[in-house]
Amino acid sequence: MQHENEKKTEVDSGITSGNAGWTFDVPPAEFENHIEKSVPFYKEGHELIAQISDFFLPENALVYDIGTTTGAIPRKILSRHPEKNVRIIGLDVVDSMIGYARQSTNDPRATFICENALEHEFDNANLVIMYYTQQFIHPSVRIDLLKKIYNSLAWGGGLLVFEKVRAPDARFQDYMSQLYIEFKLDNEFSADQILNKQRSLKGVLEPFSELGNRTLFEEAGFRDILTVFKYICFEGWLLIK
C-alpha cells in the first residue's frame, strides 16, 4: 500500500503515480491519450477485435469486456454491428471508468458494471475480451479467472487476450525493453516520465512470457490458440472453446 505521504511523480501530462502505486483511477480523458501513446497499435487492436467479433456474434449473442476502462471496445464492436441483436457487458473495478463508459456509450445494448470479474456471475457467453487486463490480475488467481471464462463460454465461443509479454531469455528481454523505450521516446514521453511509470508498475503489472501465457490458457481448458497480433513485447491471442 502506498504511504499517504509518499510523493507522486508525473508519468504523463495530467497523470501522476507513486512508487509501486499505479492505479487506473485516473482522469478517463487523459487515460485514453496516455494509453494510446504507451501501447503500440492500441486503437488498431480495437479495430482488429471488432473485426474478429464478426465470427462470434450469432443472434442474441453475449459479449464480455473485462477491464473495459472507458468502454472503447464495446463501442467499437457495437458500431460495427449496428443492427445486430447483441449484448455487451463491460466490467471494471474503477468506478470513475465505469461512469465515463456509461456516459460515452449511447447504445442500450451495452451495460457497464463496476465489479471484479473474479466475483461476477457470468452468463453463457459467445465472446470474452481481456485487452491488456490479465497482466494486472494477481498471478495466483489468473488461472481461476481463465477457468471461469472457459466454463462460461458457449461451445465454439472465443476469448481474446492481449498482453504485454516477457521474452524467453535475458538477451531478448534486453532487446525488447530497449525497443519499447525507443517507442515511448518517439511518442514524446520524457526520460523521467518513462522511469516514473516503470517505478509505479512494480508489483502491479506482472507480465508472463508467451509460453507462460499459453500454459495458463491450456490449463484452463483451451486447446485452439492462435496468435493474432505481435509487436515487440505485446501479443494478442484468439482462443476458441
C-alpha positions as CSV (number, residue, x, y, z in Angstrom):
1,M,0.0,0.0,0.0
2,Q,1.3,3.4,-0.9
3,H,2.2,5.6,2.1
4,E,0.0,8.6,2.3
5,N,3.0,11.0,2.5
6,E,4.8,9.4,-0.4
7,K,5.5,11.9,-3.2
8,K,3.7,11.2,-6.5
9,T,5.6,11.8,-9.7
10,E,4.4,12.6,-13.2
11,V,4.0,9.6,-15.6
12,D,2.3,11.7,-18.3
13,S,0.6,15.1,-18.7
14,G,-2.2,15.2,-16.1
15,I,-1.3,11.7,-14.6
16,T,0.8,11.1,-11.5
17,S,1.6,8.0,-9.5
18,G,3.8,6.8,-6.7
19,N,6.3,4.1,-6.5
20,A,4.6,0.7,-6.9
21,G,1.3,2.6,-6.8
22,W,-0.1,2.6,-10.3
23,T,-3.9,2.7,-10.4
24,F,-6.4,3.1,-13.2
25,D,-8.4,5.6,-11.1
26,V,-7.1,8.5,-13.3
27,P,-8.9,11.1,-15.4
28,P,-10.5,9.0,-18.2
29,A,-9.8,11.5,-20.9
30,E,-6.2,11.7,-20.0
31,F,-6.1,7.9,-19.7
32,E,-7.1,7.4,-23.3
33,N,-4.4,9.7,-24.6
34,H,-1.8,8.1,-22.2
35,I,-2.6,4.5,-23.1
36,E,-2.6,5.2,-26.8
37,K,1.0,6.6,-26.5
38,S,2.0,3.7,-24.2
39,V,0.7,0.7,-26.1
40,P,1.7,0.1,-29.7
41,F,-1.2,-0.2,-32.2
42,Y,-3.7,0.4,-29.3
43,K,-6.6,1.6,-31.4
44,E,-5.7,-0.7,-34.3
45,G,-6.1,-3.5,-31.7
46,H,-9.7,-2.3,-31.0
47,E,-10.4,-2.4,-34.8
48,L,-8.9,-6.0,-35.0
49,I,-11.1,-7.1,-32.1
50,A,-14.2,-5.7,-33.7
51,Q,-13.3,-7.5,-37.0
52,I,-12.8,-10.8,-35.2
53,S,-16.1,-10.3,-33.4
54,D,-17.8,-11.0,-36.8
55,F,-17.2,-14.7,-36.3
56,F,-18.7,-14.8,-32.8
57,L,-21.9,-12.9,-32.8
58,P,-24.9,-15.0,-33.6
59,E,-28.3,-13.5,-32.9
60,N,-28.8,-12.8,-29.2
61,A,-25.0,-13.1,-28.6
62,L,-23.5,-12.0,-25.3
63,V,-20.0,-10.4,-25.1
64,Y,-18.0,-9.6,-22.0
65,D,-15.2,-6.9,-22.0
66,I,-13.2,-7.5,-18.8
67,G,-11.3,-4.4,-17.8
68,T,-13.3,-2.2,-20.1
69,T,-12.0,1.1,-18.7
70,T,-13.7,3.8,-20.9
71,G,-15.8,1.3,-22.8
72,A,-14.0,1.9,-26.1
73,I,-14.1,-1.7,-27.3
74,P,-17.8,-2.2,-26.7
75,R,-18.5,1.0,-28.6
76,K,-16.3,-0.2,-31.5
77,I,-18.0,-3.6,-31.7
78,L,-21.5,-2.1,-31.5
79,S,-20.7,0.5,-34.2
80,R,-19.6,-2.4,-36.5
81,H,-22.8,-4.3,-35.9
82,P,-25.4,-1.5,-35.7
83,E,-28.4,-3.8,-36.4
84,K,-27.4,-7.0,-34.6
85,N,-29.2,-8.2,-31.5
86,V,-26.2,-8.4,-29.2
87,R,-25.5,-7.6,-25.6
88,I,-22.1,-6.4,-24.4
89,I,-21.3,-6.2,-20.7
90,G,-18.2,-4.2,-19.7
91,L,-16.7,-5.0,-16.3
92,D,-14.2,-2.8,-14.4
93,V,-13.2,-2.3,-10.8
94,V,-12.7,1.5,-11.2
95,D,-16.0,3.4,-10.6
96,S,-14.9,6.5,-12.5
97,M,-14.1,4.5,-15.6
98,I,-17.5,2.8,-15.5
99,G,-19.2,6.2,-15.1
100,Y,-17.3,7.5,-18.1
101,A,-18.1,4.4,-20.2
102,R,-21.8,4.8,-19.4
103,Q,-21.9,8.5,-20.3
104,S,-19.9,7.9,-23.5
105,T,-21.9,4.9,-24.8
106,N,-25.3,5.8,-26.3
107,D,-26.4,2.3,-27.1
108,P,-28.9,0.3,-25.0
109,R,-27.2,-3.0,-26.0
110,A,-24.2,-2.1,-23.7
111,T,-24.2,-2.4,-19.9
112,F,-21.3,-1.4,-17.7
113,I,-20.8,-2.8,-14.2
114,C,-18.3,-1.9,-11.5
115,E,-17.3,-5.3,-10.3
116,N,-14.3,-7.6,-10.1
117,A,-14.5,-10.3,-12.8
118,L,-13.5,-12.9,-10.3
119,E,-16.7,-12.2,-8.4
120,H,-19.0,-11.7,-11.3
121,E,-21.5,-14.4,-12.2
122,F,-21.0,-14.9,-15.9
123,D,-23.9,-15.9,-18.2
124,N,-23.3,-18.1,-21.2
125,A,-21.1,-16.0,-23.4
126,N,-20.2,-16.1,-27.1
127,L,-17.1,-13.8,-26.8
128,V,-15.0,-12.6,-23.9
129,I,-12.3,-9.9,-24.3
130,M,-9.4,-9.1,-22.0
131,Y,-7.4,-6.2,-23.6
132,Y,-4.3,-5.7,-21.6
133,T,-6.2,-6.7,-18.5
134,Q,-4.9,-10.1,-17.4
135,Q,-1.4,-8.7,-16.7
136,F,-2.9,-6.6,-13.9
137,I,-4.6,-9.6,-12.2
138,H,-2.5,-11.2,-9.5
139,P,-0.7,-14.3,-10.9
140,S,-2.1,-16.5,-8.1
141,V,-5.7,-16.1,-9.4
142,R,-5.2,-15.8,-13.2
143,I,-6.0,-19.4,-13.7
144,D,-9.2,-19.1,-11.6
145,L,-10.5,-16.4,-13.9
146,L,-9.5,-18.2,-17.1
147,K,-11.2,-21.3,-15.9
148,K,-14.3,-19.3,-15.1
149,I,-14.3,-17.7,-18.6
150,Y,-13.8,-21.1,-20.2
151,N,-16.7,-22.6,-18.3
152,S,-19.0,-19.6,-19.2
153,L,-18.2,-19.8,-23.0
154,A,-20.6,-21.4,-25.4
155,W,-19.1,-24.3,-27.4
156,G,-17.2,-22.6,-30.2
157,G,-17.1,-19.3,-28.3
158,G,-14.0,-17.1,-28.3
159,L,-11.7,-15.4,-25.8
160,L,-9.4,-12.6,-27.0
161,V,-6.4,-11.9,-24.7
162,F,-3.9,-9.1,-25.4
163,E,-0.9,-8.8,-23.1
164,K,2.4,-7.3,-22.6
165,V,4.8,-10.3,-22.6
166,R,8.2,-11.1,-21.2
167,A,10.9,-12.5,-23.5
168,P,12.1,-16.2,-23.1
169,D,15.6,-15.2,-22.0
170,A,17.6,-12.2,-20.7
171,R,19.2,-11.2,-24.0
172,F,15.8,-11.0,-25.8
173,Q,14.3,-9.2,-22.8
174,D,17.0,-6.6,-23.0
175,Y,16.3,-6.1,-26.8
176,M,12.6,-5.8,-26.3
177,S,12.9,-3.4,-23.3
178,Q,15.2,-1.1,-25.2
179,L,12.9,-1.1,-28.3
180,Y,9.9,-0.3,-26.1
181,I,11.8,2.6,-24.5
182,E,12.5,3.9,-28.1
183,F,8.8,3.6,-28.8
184,K,7.9,5.7,-25.8
185,L,10.6,8.3,-26.6
186,D,9.2,8.6,-30.1
187,N,5.8,9.3,-28.5
188,E,7.3,12.2,-26.6
189,F,7.4,10.7,-23.1
190,S,10.3,12.3,-21.2
191,A,13.0,10.0,-19.7
192,D,11.7,11.0,-16.2
193,Q,8.1,10.0,-17.2
194,I,9.3,6.7,-18.5
195,L,11.2,5.9,-15.4
196,N,8.4,7.1,-13.1
197,K,5.9,4.8,-14.9
198,Q,8.2,1.8,-14.6
199,R,8.5,2.5,-10.8
200,S,4.8,2.9,-10.5
201,L,4.1,-0.5,-12.1
202,K,6.4,-2.5,-9.7
203,G,4.3,-5.3,-8.2
204,V,1.2,-4.1,-10.2
205,L,2.0,-5.2,-13.7
206,E,3.2,-8.8,-13.9
207,P,3.5,-10.0,-17.5
208,F,4.2,-13.6,-18.3
209,S,6.2,-14.9,-21.3
210,E,4.4,-16.2,-24.4
211,L,5.0,-19.8,-23.1
212,G,3.7,-18.8,-19.7
213,N,0.5,-17.4,-21.1
214,R,-0.1,-20.4,-23.4
215,T,0.5,-22.8,-20.5
216,L,-2.2,-20.9,-18.5
217,F,-4.6,-21.0,-21.4
218,E,-4.2,-24.7,-21.8
219,E,-4.5,-25.4,-18.1
220,A,-7.8,-23.5,-18.2
221,G,-9.1,-25.9,-20.9
222,F,-8.3,-24.1,-24.2
223,R,-6.7,-26.1,-27.0
224,D,-7.3,-24.0,-30.1
225,I,-5.0,-21.0,-29.7
226,L,-3.8,-18.6,-32.4
227,T,-1.6,-15.5,-32.2
228,V,-3.5,-12.7,-34.0
229,F,-1.2,-9.8,-33.0
230,K,2.5,-9.4,-32.2
231,Y,4.7,-6.3,-31.9
232,I,7.9,-6.2,-29.7
233,C,6.7,-7.1,-26.2
234,F,2.9,-7.0,-27.0
235,E,0.9,-10.0,-28.1
236,G,-2.7,-10.9,-28.7
237,W,-4.3,-14.4,-28.9
238,L,-7.6,-15.8,-30.0
239,L,-8.7,-18.8,-28.0
240,I,-11.7,-20.9,-29.1
241,K,-13.5,-23.3,-26.8
